Amino acid sequence: MQTSKEYAARAWILEDLRQHLTTDELDEVILFARRAGYLDADVQLTDAGTRYFNLMTKYTKEVETI
């Protein structure tokens, strides 16, 4: 992924998790994402994070077009 796409994907994942966790504490969301394997220790996308983003945004786009 390009850097801008990685940034957008990381931001999307953190926002999605924040909504599901119902918290505004960014540290908690980042810790959860790291434990889930979506982000590495440097808060960079992992392969699992990329797959999660692609899966969730693909589904969202399909739902929006229906």
mmCIF file of the N, C-alpha and C atoms, coordinates in Angstrom:
data_MODEL
# 
_entry.id   MODEL 
# 
loop_
_atom_site.group_PDB 
_atom_site.id 
_atom_site.type_symbol 
_atom_site.label_atom_id 
_atom_site.label_alt_id 
_atom_site.label_comp_id 
_atom_site.label_asym_id 
_atom_site.label_entity_id 
_atom_site.label_seq_id 
_atom_site.pdbx_PDB_ins_code 
_atom_site.Cartn_x 
_atom_site.Cartn_y 
_atom_site.Cartn_z 
_atom_site.occupancy 
_atom_site.B_iso_or_equiv 
_atom_site.pdbx_formal_charge 
_atom_site.auth_seq_id 
_atom_site.auth_comp_id 
_atom_site.auth_asym_id 
_atom_site.auth_atom_id 
_atom_site.pdbx_PDB_model_num 
ATOM 1   N N  . MET A 1 1  ? 0.844   -1.198 0.000  1.00 0.00 ? 1  MET A N  1 
ATOM 2   C CA . MET A 1 1  ? 0.000   0.000  0.000  1.00 0.00 ? 1  MET A CA 1 
ATOM 3   C C  . MET A 1 1  ? 0.877   1.245  0.000  1.00 0.00 ? 1  MET A C  1 
ATOM 4   N N  . GLN A 1 2  ? 0.377   2.267  -0.602 1.00 0.00 ? 2  GLN A N  1 
ATOM 5   C CA . GLN A 1 2  ? 1.087   3.532  -0.567 1.00 0.00 ? 2  GLN A CA 1 
ATOM 6   C C  . GLN A 1 2  ? 0.902   4.149  0.810  1.00 0.00 ? 2  GLN A C  1 
ATOM 7   N N  . THR A 1 3  ? 1.775   5.085  1.155  1.00 0.00 ? 3  THR A N  1 
ATOM 8   C CA . THR A 1 3  ? 1.743   5.709  2.465  1.00 0.00 ? 3  THR A CA 1 
ATOM 9   C C  . THR A 1 3  ? 0.411   6.381  2.759  1.00 0.00 ? 3  THR A C  1 
ATOM 10  N N  . SER A 1 4  ? -0.146  7.111  1.811  1.00 0.00 ? 4  SER A N  1 
ATOM 11  C CA . SER A 1 4  ? -1.426  7.793  2.054  1.00 0.00 ? 4  SER A CA 1 
ATOM 12  C C  . SER A 1 4  ? -2.557  6.787  2.238  1.00 0.00 ? 4  SER A C  1 
ATOM 13  N N  . LYS A 1 5  ? -2.515  5.687  1.497  1.00 0.00 ? 5  LYS A N  1 
ATOM 14  C CA . LYS A 1 5  ? -3.529  4.642  1.661  1.00 0.00 ? 5  LYS A CA 1 
ATOM 15  C C  . LYS A 1 5  ? -3.376  3.955  3.013  1.00 0.00 ? 5  LYS A C  1 
ATOM 16  N N  . GLU A 1 6  ? -2.132  3.734  3.433  1.00 0.00 ? 6  GLU A N  1 
ATOM 17  C CA . GLU A 1 6  ? -1.893  3.127  4.743  1.00 0.00 ? 6  GLU A CA 1 
ATOM 18  C C  . GLU A 1 6  ? -2.400  4.039  5.854  1.00 0.00 ? 6  GLU A C  1 
ATOM 19  N N  . TYR A 1 7  ? -2.154  5.331  5.717  1.00 0.00 ? 7  TYR A N  1 
ATOM 20  C CA . TYR A 1 7  ? -2.627  6.290  6.714  1.00 0.00 ? 7  TYR A CA 1 
ATOM 21  C C  . TYR A 1 7  ? -4.151  6.270  6.789  1.00 0.00 ? 7  TYR A C  1 
ATOM 22  N N  . ALA A 1 8  ? -4.796  6.299  5.629  1.00 0.00 ? 8  ALA A N  1 
ATOM 23  C CA . ALA A 1 8  ? -6.262  6.289  5.591  1.00 0.00 ? 8  ALA A CA 1 
ATOM 24  C C  . ALA A 1 8  ? -6.813  4.993  6.172  1.00 0.00 ? 8  ALA A C  1 
ATOM 25  N N  . ALA A 1 9  ? -6.189  3.879  5.856  1.00 0.00 ? 9  ALA A N  1 
ATOM 26  C CA . ALA A 1 9  ? -6.645  2.587  6.381  1.00 0.00 ? 9  ALA A CA 1 
ATOM 27  C C  . ALA A 1 9  ? -6.466  2.526  7.891  1.00 0.00 ? 9  ALA A C  1 
ATOM 28  N N  . ARG A 1 10 ? -5.330  2.983  8.384  1.00 0.00 ? 10 ARG A N  1 
ATOM 29  C CA . ARG A 1 10 ? -5.077  2.983  9.830  1.00 0.00 ? 10 ARG A CA 1 
ATOM 30  C C  . ARG A 1 10 ? -6.078  3.883  10.543 1.00 0.00 ? 10 ARG A C  1 
ATOM 31  N N  . ALA A 1 11 ? -6.328  5.058  9.997  1.00 0.00 ? 11 ALA A N  1 
ATOM 32  C CA . ALA A 1 11 ? -7.302  5.977  10.603 1.00 0.00 ? 11 ALA A CA 1 
ATOM 33  C C  . ALA A 1 11 ? -8.697  5.365  10.590 1.00 0.00 ? 11 ALA A C  1 
ATOM 34  N N  . TRP A 1 12 ? -9.052  4.695  9.512  1.00 0.00 ? 12 TRP A N  1 
ATOM 35  C CA . TRP A 1 12 ? -10.375 4.070  9.413  1.00 0.00 ? 12 TRP A CA 1 
ATOM 36  C C  . TRP A 1 12 ? -10.520 2.964  10.453 1.00 0.00 ? 12 TRP A C  1 
ATOM 37  N N  . ILE A 1 13 ? -9.493  2.124  10.580 1.00 0.00 ? 13 ILE A N  1 
ATOM 38  C CA . ILE A 1 13 ? -9.536  1.032  11.558 1.00 0.00 ? 13 ILE A CA 1 
ATOM 39  C C  . ILE A 1 13 ? -9.684  1.581  12.966 1.00 0.00 ? 13 ILE A C  1 
ATOM 40  N N  . LEU A 1 14 ? -8.908  2.596  13.307 1.00 0.00 ? 14 LEU A N  1 
ATOM 41  C CA . LEU A 1 14 ? -8.984  3.160  14.656 1.00 0.00 ? 14 LEU A CA 1 
ATOM 42  C C  . LEU A 1 14 ? -10.355 3.767  14.926 1.00 0.00 ? 14 LEU A C  1 
ATOM 43  N N  . GLU A 1 15 ? -10.929 4.441  13.948 1.00 0.00 ? 15 GLU A N  1 
ATOM 44  C CA . GLU A 1 15 ? -12.264 5.021  14.126 1.00 0.00 ? 15 GLU A CA 1 
ATOM 45  C C  . GLU A 1 15 ? -13.321 3.927  14.241 1.00 0.00 ? 15 GLU A C  1 
ATOM 46  N N  . ASP A 1 16 ? -13.213 2.896  13.430 1.00 0.00 ? 16 ASP A N  1 
ATOM 47  C CA . ASP A 1 16 ? -14.163 1.784  13.494 1.00 0.00 ? 16 ASP A CA 1 
ATOM 48  C C  . ASP A 1 16 ? -14.101 1.103  14.860 1.00 0.00 ? 16 ASP A C  1 
ATOM 49  N N  . LEU A 1 17 ? -12.901 0.840  15.333 1.00 0.00 ? 17 LEU A N  1 
ATOM 50  C CA . LEU A 1 17 ? -12.754 0.211  16.649 1.00 0.00 ? 17 LEU A CA 1 
ATOM 51  C C  . LEU A 1 17 ? -13.234 1.134  17.761 1.00 0.00 ? 17 LEU A C  1 
ATOM 52  N N  . ARG A 1 18 ? -12.968 2.433  17.638 1.00 0.00 ? 18 ARG A N  1 
ATOM 53  C CA . ARG A 1 18 ? -13.421 3.382  18.655 1.00 0.00 ? 18 ARG A CA 1 
ATOM 54  C C  . ARG A 1 18 ? -14.935 3.336  18.788 1.00 0.00 ? 18 ARG A C  1 
ATOM 55  N N  . GLN A 1 19 ? -15.624 3.261  17.671 1.00 0.00 ? 19 GLN A N  1 
ATOM 56  C CA . GLN A 1 19 ? -17.086 3.199  17.704 1.00 0.00 ? 19 GLN A CA 1 
ATOM 57  C C  . GLN A 1 19 ? -17.574 1.895  18.319 1.00 0.00 ? 19 GLN A C  1 
ATOM 58  N N  . HIS A 1 20 ? -16.916 0.791  17.996 1.00 0.00 ? 20 HIS A N  1 
ATOM 59  C CA . HIS A 1 20 ? -17.324 -0.495 18.552 1.00 0.00 ? 20 HIS A CA 1 
ATOM 60  C C  . HIS A 1 20 ? -16.991 -0.612 20.035 1.00 0.00 ? 20 HIS A C  1 
ATOM 61  N N  . LEU A 1 21 ? -15.898 -0.019 20.443 1.00 0.00 ? 21 LEU A N  1 
ATOM 62  C CA . LEU A 1 21 ? -15.494 -0.079 21.849 1.00 0.00 ? 21 LEU A CA 1 
ATOM 63  C C  . LEU A 1 21 ? -16.178 0.998  22.679 1.00 0.00 ? 21 LEU A C  1 
ATOM 64  N N  . THR A 1 22 ? -16.836 1.923  22.039 1.00 0.00 ? 22 THR A N  1 
ATOM 65  C CA . THR A 1 22 ? -17.517 3.063  22.677 1.00 0.00 ? 22 THR A CA 1 
ATOM 66  C C  . THR A 1 22 ? -16.612 3.784  23.669 1.00 0.00 ? 22 THR A C  1 
ATOM 67  N N  . THR A 1 23 ? -15.459 4.177  23.182 1.00 0.00 ? 23 THR A N  1 
ATOM 68  C CA . THR A 1 23 ? -14.524 4.938  24.000 1.00 0.00 ? 23 THR A CA 1 
ATOM 69  C C  . THR A 1 23 ? -13.919 6.053  23.162 1.00 0.00 ? 23 THR A C  1 
ATOM 70  N N  . ASP A 1 24 ? -13.516 7.111  23.824 1.00 0.00 ? 24 ASP A N  1 
ATOM 71  C CA . ASP A 1 24 ? -12.817 8.196  23.152 1.00 0.00 ? 24 ASP A CA 1 
ATOM 72  C C  . ASP A 1 24 ? -11.330 8.185  23.486 1.00 0.00 ? 24 ASP A C  1 
ATOM 73  N N  . GLU A 1 25 ? -10.893 7.188  24.248 1.00 0.00 ? 25 GLU A N  1 
ATOM 74  C CA . GLU A 1 25 ? -9.492  7.075  24.643 1.00 0.00 ? 25 GLU A CA 1 
ATOM 75  C C  . GLU A 1 25 ? -8.689  6.414  23.522 1.00 0.00 ? 25 GLU A C  1 
ATOM 76  N N  . LEU A 1 26 ? -7.928  7.217  22.807 1.00 0.00 ? 26 LEU A N  1 
ATOM 77  C CA . LEU A 1 26 ? -7.154  6.714  21.674 1.00 0.00 ? 26 LEU A CA 1 
ATOM 78  C C  . LEU A 1 26 ? -6.163  5.635  22.103 1.00 0.00 ? 26 LEU A C  1 
ATOM 79  N N  . ASP A 1 27 ? -5.563  5.791  23.280 1.00 0.00 ? 27 ASP A N  1 
ATOM 80  C CA . ASP A 1 27 ? -4.606  4.794  23.756 1.00 0.00 ? 27 ASP A CA 1 
ATOM 81  C C  . ASP A 1 27 ? -5.252  3.423  23.899 1.00 0.00 ? 27 ASP A C  1 
ATOM 82  N N  . GLU A 1 28 ? -6.483  3.375  24.391 1.00 0.00 ? 28 GLU A N  1 
ATOM 83  C CA . GLU A 1 28 ? -7.195  2.104  24.539 1.00 0.00 ? 28 GLU A CA 1 
ATOM 84  C C  . GLU A 1 28 ? -7.480  1.479  23.184 1.00 0.00 ? 28 GLU A C  1 
ATOM 85  N N  . VAL A 1 29 ? -7.857  2.303  22.233 1.00 0.00 ? 29 VAL A N  1 
ATOM 86  C CA . VAL A 1 29 ? -8.176  1.809  20.895 1.00 0.00 ? 29 VAL A CA 1 
ATOM 87  C C  . VAL A 1 29 ? -6.918  1.262  20.223 1.00 0.00 ? 29 VAL A C  1 
ATOM 88  N N  . ILE A 1 30 ? -5.817  1.984  20.338 1.00 0.00 ? 30 ILE A N  1 
ATOM 89  C CA . ILE A 1 30 ? -4.553  1.526  19.752 1.00 0.00 ? 30 ILE A CA 1 
ATOM 90  C C  . ILE A 1 30 ? -4.113  0.223  20.402 1.00 0.00 ? 30 ILE A C  1 
ATOM 91  N N  . LEU A 1 31 ? -4.215  0.130  21.711 1.00 0.00 ? 31 LEU A N  1 
ATOM 92  C CA . LEU A 1 31 ? -3.836  -1.094 22.409 1.00 0.00 ? 31 LEU A CA 1 
ATOM 93  C C  . LEU A 1 31 ? -4.691  -2.268 21.943 1.00 0.00 ? 31 LEU A C  1 
ATOM 94  N N  . PHE A 1 32 ? -5.990  -2.045 21.797 1.00 0.00 ? 32 PHE A N  1 
ATOM 95  C CA . PHE A 1 32 ? -6.881  -3.099 21.311 1.00 0.00 ? 32 PHE A CA 1 
ATOM 96  C C  . PHE A 1 32 ? -6.481  -3.527 19.899 1.00 0.00 ? 32 PHE A C  1 
ATOM 97  N N  . ALA A 1 33 ? -6.222  -2.553 19.023 1.00 0.00 ? 33 ALA A N  1 
ATOM 98  C CA . ALA A 1 33 ? -5.844  -2.858 17.637 1.00 0.00 ? 33 ALA A CA 1 
ATOM 99  C C  . ALA A 1 33 ? -4.533  -3.635 17.586 1.00 0.00 ? 33 ALA A C  1 
ATOM 100 N N  . ARG A 1 34 ? -3.605  -3.307 18.463 1.00 0.00 ? 34 ARG A N  1 
ATOM 101 C CA . ARG A 1 34 ? -2.338  -4.040 18.517 1.00 0.00 ? 34 ARG A CA 1 
ATOM 102 C C  . ARG A 1 34 ? -2.561  -5.460 19.007 1.00 0.00 ? 34 ARG A C  1 
ATOM 103 N N  . ARG A 1 35 ? -3.380  -5.617 20.045 1.00 0.00 ? 35 ARG A N  1 
ATOM 104 C CA . ARG A 1 35 ? -3.665  -6.964 20.570 1.00 0.00 ? 35 ARG A CA 1 
ATOM 105 C C  . ARG A 1 35 ? -4.414  -7.816 19.551 1.00 0.00 ? 35 ARG A C  1 
ATOM 106 N N  . ALA A 1 36 ? -5.270  -7.180 18.755 1.00 0.00 ? 36 ALA A N  1 
ATOM 107 C CA . ALA A 1 36 ? -6.025  -7.899 17.722 1.00 0.00 ? 36 ALA A CA 1 
ATOM 108 C C  . ALA A 1 36 ? -5.146  -8.245 16.521 1.00 0.00 ? 36 ALA A C  1 
ATOM 109 N N  . GLY A 1 37 ? -3.977  -7.629 16.446 1.00 0.00 ? 37 GLY A N  1 
ATOM 110 C CA . GLY A 1 37 ? -3.059  -7.915 15.349 1.00 0.00 ? 37 GLY A CA 1 
ATOM 111 C C  . GLY A 1 37 ? -3.237  -7.029 14.136 1.00 0.00 ? 37 GLY A C  1 
ATOM 112 N N  . TYR A 1 38 ? -4.052  -5.975 14.259 1.00 0.00 ? 38 TYR A N  1 
ATOM 113 C CA . TYR A 1 38 ? -4.275  -5.064 13.136 1.00 0.00 ? 38 TYR A CA 1 
ATOM 114 C C  . TYR A 1 38 ? -3.132  -4.072 12.978 1.00 0.00 ? 38 TYR A C  1 
ATOM 115 N N  . LEU A 1 39 ? -2.468  -3.744 14.079 1.00 0.00 ? 39 LEU A N  1 
ATOM 116 C CA . LEU A 1 39 ? -1.338  -2.817 14.068 1.00 0.00 ? 39 LEU A CA 1 
ATOM 117 C C  . LEU A 1 39 ? -0.157  -3.474 14.765 1.00 0.00 ? 39 LEU A C  1 
ATOM 118 N N  . ASP A 1 40 ? 1.051   -3.124 14.336 1.00 0.00 ? 40 ASP A N  1 
ATOM 119 C CA . ASP A 1 40 ? 2.234   -3.662 14.998 1.00 0.00 ? 40 ASP A CA 1 
ATOM 120 C C  . ASP A 1 40 ? 2.665   -2.742 16.144 1.00 0.00 ? 40 ASP A C  1 
ATOM 121 N N  . ALA A 1 41 ? 3.800   -3.025 16.738 1.00 0.00 ? 41 ALA A N  1 
ATOM 122 C CA . ALA A 1 41 ? 4.282   -2.247 17.883 1.00 0.00 ? 41 ALA A CA 1 
ATOM 123 C C  . ALA A 1 41 ? 4.548   -0.787 17.526 1.00 0.00 ? 41 ALA A C  1 
ATOM 124 N N  . ASP A 1 42 ? 4.832   -0.512 16.255 1.00 0.00 ? 42 ASP A N  1 
ATOM 125 C CA . ASP A 1 42 ? 5.070   0.856  15.792 1.00 0.00 ? 42 ASP A CA 1 
ATOM 126 C C  . ASP A 1 42 ? 3.803   1.508  15.250 1.00 0.00 ? 42 ASP A C  1 
ATOM 127 N N  . VAL A 1 43 ? 2.662   0.880  15.490 1.00 0.00 ? 43 VAL A N  1 
ATOM 128 C CA . VAL A 1 43 ? 1.339   1.340  15.054 1.00 0.00 ? 43 VAL A CA 1 
ATOM 129 C C  . VAL A 1 43 ? 1.261   1.431  13.525 1.00 0.00 ? 43 VAL A C  1 
ATOM 130 N N  . GLN A 1 44 ? 1.930   0.508  12.864 1.00 0.00 ? 44 GLN A N  1 
ATOM 131 C CA . GLN A 1 44 ? 1.837   0.378  11.411 1.00 0.00 ? 44 GLN A CA 1 
ATOM 132 C C  . GLN A 1 44 ? 0.900   -0.780 11.095 1.00 0.00 ? 44 GLN A C  1 
ATOM 133 N N  . LEU A 1 45 ? 0.243   -0.711 9.946  1.00 0.00 ? 45 LEU A N  1 
ATOM 134 C CA . LEU A 1 45 ? -0.673  -1.776 9.544  1.00 0.00 ? 45 LEU A CA 1 
ATOM 135 C C  . LEU A 1 45 ? 0.051   -3.100 9.388  1.00 0.00 ? 45 LEU A C  1 
ATOM 136 N N  . THR A 1 46 ? -0.583  -4.150 9.855  1.00 0.00 ? 46 THR A N  1 
ATOM 137 C CA . THR A 1 46 ? -0.097  -5.501 9.615  1.00 0.00 ? 46 THR A CA 1 
ATOM 138 C C  . THR A 1 46 ? -0.891  -6.079 8.447  1.00 0.00 ? 46 THR A C  1 
ATOM 139 N N  . ASP A 1 47 ? -0.544  -7.284 8.040  1.00 0.00 ? 47 ASP A N  1 
ATOM 140 C CA . ASP A 1 47 ? -1.321  -7.942 6.987  1.00 0.00 ? 47 ASP A CA 1 
ATOM 141 C C  . ASP A 1 47 ? -2.761  -8.143 7.440  1.00 0.00 ? 47 ASP A C  1 
ATOM 142 N N  . ALA A 1 48 ? -2.941  -8.498 8.712  1.00 0.00 ? 48 ALA A N  1 
ATOM 143 C CA . ALA A 1 48 ? -4.296  -8.685 9.243  1.00 0.00 ? 48 ALA A CA 1 
ATOM 144 C C  . ALA A 1 48 ? -5.072  -7.372 9.222  1.00 0.00 ? 48 ALA A C  1 
ATOM 145 N N  . GLY A 1 49 ? -4.411  -6.275 9.540  1.00 0.00 ? 49 GLY A N  1 
ATOM 146 C CA . GLY A 1 49 ? -5.057  -4.968 9.501  1.00 0.00 ? 49 GLY A CA 1 
ATOM 147 C C  . GLY A 1 49 ? -5.468  -4.581 8.092  1.00 0.00 ? 49 GLY A C  1 
ATOM 148 N N  . THR A 1 50 ? -4.610  -4.877 7.140  1.00 0.00 ? 50 THR A N  1 
ATOM 149 C CA . THR A 1 50 ? -4.929  -4.593 5.742  1.00 0.00 ? 50 THR A CA 1 
ATOM 150 C C  . THR A 1 50 ? -6.119  -5.425 5.279  1.00 0.00 ? 50 THR A C  1 
ATOM 151 N N  . ARG A 1 51 ? -6.124  -6.716 5.645  1.00 0.00 ? 51 ARG A N  1 
ATOM 152 C CA . ARG A 1 51 ? -7.253  -7.580 5.269  1.00 0.00 ? 51 ARG A CA 1 
ATOM 153 C C  . ARG A 1 51 ? -8.543  -7.105 5.923  1.00 0.00 ? 51 ARG A C  1 
ATOM 154 N N  . TYR A 1 52 ? -8.474  -6.719 7.201  1.00 0.00 ? 52 TYR A N  1 
ATOM 155 C CA . TYR A 1 52 ? -9.660  -6.229 7.913  1.00 0.00 ? 52 TYR A CA 1 
ATOM 156 C C  . TYR A 1 52 ? -10.210 -4.979 7.223  1.00 0.00 ? 52 TYR A C  1 
ATOM 157 N N  . PHE A 1 53 ? -9.342  -4.049 6.911  1.00 0.00 ? 53 PHE A N  1 
ATOM 158 C CA . PHE A 1 53 ? -9.760  -2.817 6.236  1.00 0.00 ? 53 PHE A CA 1 
ATOM 159 C C  . PHE A 1 53 ? -10.397 -3.124 4.883  1.00 0.00 ? 53 PHE A C  1 
ATOM 160 N N  . ASN A 1 54 ? -9.728  -3.952 4.077  1.00 0.00 ? 54 ASN A N  1 
ATOM 161 C CA . ASN A 1 54 ? -10.254 -4.277 2.749  1.00 0.00 ? 54 ASN A CA 1 
ATOM 162 C C  . ASN A 1 54 ? -11.599 -4.983 2.837  1.00 0.00 ? 54 ASN A C  1 
ATOM 163 N N  . LEU A 1 55 ? -11.723 -5.916 3.751  1.00 0.00 ? 55 LEU A N  1 
ATOM 164 C CA . LEU A 1 55 ? -12.976 -6.648 3.912  1.00 0.00 ? 55 LEU A CA 1 
ATOM 165 C C  . LEU A 1 55 ? -14.102 -5.726 4.357  1.00 0.00 ? 55 LEU A C  1 
ATOM 166 N N  . MET A 1 56 ? -13.853 -4.916 5.362  1.00 0.00 ? 56 MET A N  1 
ATOM 167 C CA . MET A 1 56 ? -14.898 -4.064 5.921  1.00 0.00 ? 56 MET A CA 1 
ATOM 168 C C  . MET A 1 56 ? -15.283 -2.930 4.973  1.00 0.00 ? 56 MET A C  1 
ATOM 169 N N  . THR A 1 57 ? -14.344 -2.366 4.266  1.00 0.00 ? 57 THR A N  1 
ATOM 170 C CA . THR A 1 57 ? -14.698 -1.271 3.362  1.00 0.00 ? 57 THR A CA 1 
ATOM 171 C C  . THR A 1 57 ? -15.334 -1.800 2.085  1.00 0.00 ? 57 THR A C  1 
ATOM 172 N N  . LYS A 1 58 ? -14.953 -2.981 1.657  1.00 0.00 ? 58 LYS A N  1 
ATOM 173 C CA . LYS A 1 58 ? -15.602 -3.577 0.487  1.00 0.00 ? 58 LYS A CA 1 
ATOM 174 C C  . LYS A 1 58 ? -17.067 -3.834 0.807  1.00 0.00 ? 58 LYS A C  1 
ATOM 175 N N  . TYR A 1 59 ? -17.335 -4.401 1.949  1.00 0.00 ? 59 TYR A N  1 
ATOM 176 C CA . TYR A 1 59 ? -18.711 -4.693 2.358  1.00 0.00 ? 59 TYR A CA 1 
ATOM 177 C C  . TYR A 1 59 ? -19.505 -3.401 2.512  1.00 0.00 ? 59 TYR A C  1 
ATOM 178 N N  . THR A 1 60 ? -18.897 -2.387 3.106  1.00 0.00 ? 60 THR A N  1 
ATOM 179 C CA . THR A 1 60 ? -19.572 -1.104 3.305  1.00 0.00 ? 60 THR A CA 1 
ATOM 180 C C  . THR A 1 60 ? -19.945 -0.486 1.964  1.00 0.00 ? 60 THR A C  1 
ATOM 181 N N  . LYS A 1 61 ? -19.043 -0.530 1.008  1.00 0.00 ? 61 LYS A N  1 
ATOM 182 C CA . LYS A 1 61 ? -19.310 0.041  -0.309 1.00 0.00 ? 61 LYS A CA 1 
ATOM 183 C C  . LYS A 1 61 ? -20.460 -0.692 -0.992 1.00 0.00 ? 61 LYS A C  1 
ATOM 184 N N  . GLU A 1 62 ? -20.505 -2.020 -0.849 1.00 0.00 ? 62 GLU A N  1 
ATOM 185 C CA . GLU A 1 62 ? -21.585 -2.789 -1.460 1.00 0.00 ? 62 GLU A CA 1 
ATOM 186 C C  . GLU A 1 62 ? -22.925 -2.448 -0.820 1.00 0.00 ? 62 GLU A C  1 
ATOM 187 N N  . VAL A 1 63 ? -22.943 -2.261 0.480  1.00 0.00 ? 63 VAL A N  1 
ATOM 188 C CA . VAL A 1 63 ? -24.178 -1.926 1.180  1.00 0.00 ? 63 VAL A CA 1 
ATOM 189 C C  . VAL A 1 63 ? -24.652 -0.540 0.771  1.00 0.00 ? 63 VAL A C  1 
ATOM 190 N N  . GLU A 1 64 ? -23.731 0.406  0.639  1.00 0.00 ? 64 GLU A N  1 
ATOM 191 C CA . GLU A 1 64 ? -24.096 1.773  0.276  1.00 0.00 ? 64 GLU A CA 1 
ATOM 192 C C  . GLU A 1 64 ? -24.677 1.857  -1.129 1.00 0.00 ? 64 GLU A C  1 
ATOM 193 N N  . THR A 1 65 ? -24.288 0.960  -2.028 1.00 0.00 ? 65 THR A N  1 
ATOM 194 C CA . THR A 1 65 ? -24.772 1.033  -3.402 1.00 0.00 ? 65 THR A CA 1 
ATOM 195 C C  . THR A 1 65 ? -26.120 0.339  -3.595 1.00 0.00 ? 65 THR A C  1 
ATOM 196 N N  . ILE A 1 66 ? -26.547 -0.425 -2.621 1.00 0.00 ? 66 ILE A N  1 
ATOM 197 C CA . ILE A 1 66 ? -27.840 -1.129 -2.736 1.00 0.00 ? 66 ILE A CA 1 
ATOM 198 C C  . ILE A 1 66 ? -28.978 -0.174 -2.493 1.00 0.00 ? 66 ILE A C  1 
# 
